[in-house]
Amino acid sequence: QVQLVESGGGLVQAGGSLRLSCAASGSIRTNAMGWYRQAPGKQREWAATITRLGITTYADSVKGRFTISRDNAKNTVYLQMSSLKPDDTAVYYCRSTSSDESGSKHYWGQGTQVTVSS
């Protein structure tokens, strides 16, 4: 079982940048990794994914502003966020997905708060 710890959240002005980190307790080399976010009163939504091969995909709402990356040697995934908007305010969660012939398993971190002021 993989345990995930997010960090790097905080308060930032609109237009600013933050880098979130997600540190895993074990190897993530063969796992797909993703970032999700949940704004107050809303459902959790997907933001970005990076596959074990390094292929990245983004939600339209963050495309061009956010960059997901991974460092397998450090068992860490990052989310570089730029040109932040008040609508980006949310708790950001990291998810690790392991897959084998029996199916997929998802592991979640506890989240880190990002607040963007206007």
C-alpha positions as CSV (number, residue, x, y, z in Angstrom):
1,Q,0.0,0.0,0.0
2,V,1.3,3.4,-1.0
3,Q,0.9,6.4,1.4
4,L,1.0,9.8,-0.1
5,V,1.7,13.2,1.5
6,E,1.0,16.4,-0.3
7,S,2.8,19.7,0.5
8,G,3.4,23.1,-1.0
9,G,-0.1,24.6,-0.8
10,G,-0.7,28.1,0.6
11,L,-2.1,31.5,-0.1
12,V,-1.1,33.3,-3.3
13,Q,-2.4,36.3,-5.2
14,A,-4.0,35.9,-8.6
15,G,-1.4,35.5,-11.3
16,G,1.0,33.9,-9.0
17,S,2.6,30.5,-8.9
18,L,2.9,27.5,-6.6
19,R,4.5,24.1,-6.8
20,L,2.8,21.2,-5.1
21,S,4.7,18.0,-4.2
22,C,3.3,14.6,-3.5
23,A,5.8,12.3,-1.7
24,A,5.0,8.5,-1.7
25,S,6.1,6.0,0.9
26,G,7.1,3.5,-1.7
27,S,8.1,3.2,-5.3
28,I,5.7,4.9,-7.8
29,R,7.8,3.8,-10.8
30,T,5.0,1.7,-12.3
31,N,2.1,3.8,-11.2
32,A,0.1,6.4,-12.9
33,M,-0.1,9.6,-10.8
34,G,-2.7,12.3,-10.8
35,W,-3.7,15.5,-9.2
36,Y,-7.3,16.2,-8.3
37,R,-8.9,19.2,-6.6
38,Q,-12.0,19.9,-4.6
39,A,-13.4,23.4,-4.3
40,P,-15.7,24.4,-1.4
41,G,-19.2,23.0,-2.1
42,K,-18.1,21.2,-5.2
43,Q,-17.2,17.6,-6.2
44,R,-13.7,16.5,-6.5
45,E,-12.4,17.0,-10.1
46,W,-9.5,15.7,-12.0
47,A,-6.8,18.2,-12.9
48,A,-3.8,16.3,-14.4
49,T,-2.3,12.9,-14.9
50,I,1.1,11.5,-15.7
51,T,1.5,7.9,-16.8
52,R,4.4,5.6,-15.8
53,L,5.9,6.4,-19.2
54,G,5.7,10.2,-18.5
55,I,2.7,11.0,-20.8
56,T,0.8,13.9,-19.4
57,T,-2.9,15.0,-19.8
58,Y,-4.7,17.9,-18.4
59,A,-8.2,19.1,-17.7
60,D,-9.1,22.0,-20.0
61,S,-9.5,24.3,-17.0
62,V,-5.7,24.0,-16.2
63,K,-4.2,23.3,-19.6
64,G,-1.4,25.7,-20.4
65,R,-1.1,26.8,-16.8
66,F,-0.3,23.7,-14.8
67,T,2.5,21.2,-15.4
68,I,2.6,17.7,-13.8
69,S,5.9,16.0,-13.5
70,R,7.5,13.0,-11.7
71,D,10.8,12.1,-10.1
72,N,10.7,8.3,-9.7
73,A,14.1,8.3,-7.9
74,K,12.5,10.5,-5.2
75,N,9.1,8.8,-5.4
76,T,7.6,12.2,-5.8
77,V,5.2,13.9,-8.2
78,Y,4.9,17.6,-8.7
79,L,2.3,20.0,-9.9
80,Q,3.7,23.4,-11.0
81,M,0.8,25.9,-11.1
82,S,1.2,29.3,-12.8
83,S,-1.2,32.1,-13.7
84,L,-3.3,31.1,-10.8
85,K,-6.9,32.3,-10.6
86,P,-9.3,32.6,-7.7
87,D,-11.2,29.7,-9.3
88,D,-8.2,27.5,-8.7
89,T,-8.9,27.7,-4.9
90,A,-9.4,24.2,-3.7
91,V,-7.9,21.4,-1.7
92,Y,-5.5,19.6,-4.0
93,Y,-5.2,15.8,-3.7
94,C,-2.6,13.4,-5.1
95,R,-3.6,10.0,-6.4
96,S,-1.5,7.0,-7.2
97,T,-2.9,4.2,-9.3
98,S,-1.4,0.7,-9.6
99,S,-2.7,-1.7,-12.2
100,D,-2.2,-5.4,-12.8
101,E,-4.1,-8.2,-14.3
102,S,-6.6,-8.1,-11.4
103,G,-7.5,-4.5,-11.8
104,S,-6.5,-1.1,-10.6
105,K,-6.0,0.3,-7.0
106,H,-6.1,3.9,-6.1
107,Y,-4.4,5.6,-3.2
108,W,-5.1,9.1,-2.1
109,G,-3.2,11.7,0.0
110,Q,-4.9,13.9,2.6
111,G,-4.7,17.0,0.5
112,T,-3.1,20.4,0.6
113,Q,-5.1,23.7,0.6
114,V,-4.5,26.2,-2.2
115,T,-6.1,29.6,-1.8
116,V,-5.9,32.2,-4.6
117,S,-6.9,35.7,-3.7
118,S,-8.1,38.3,-6.2
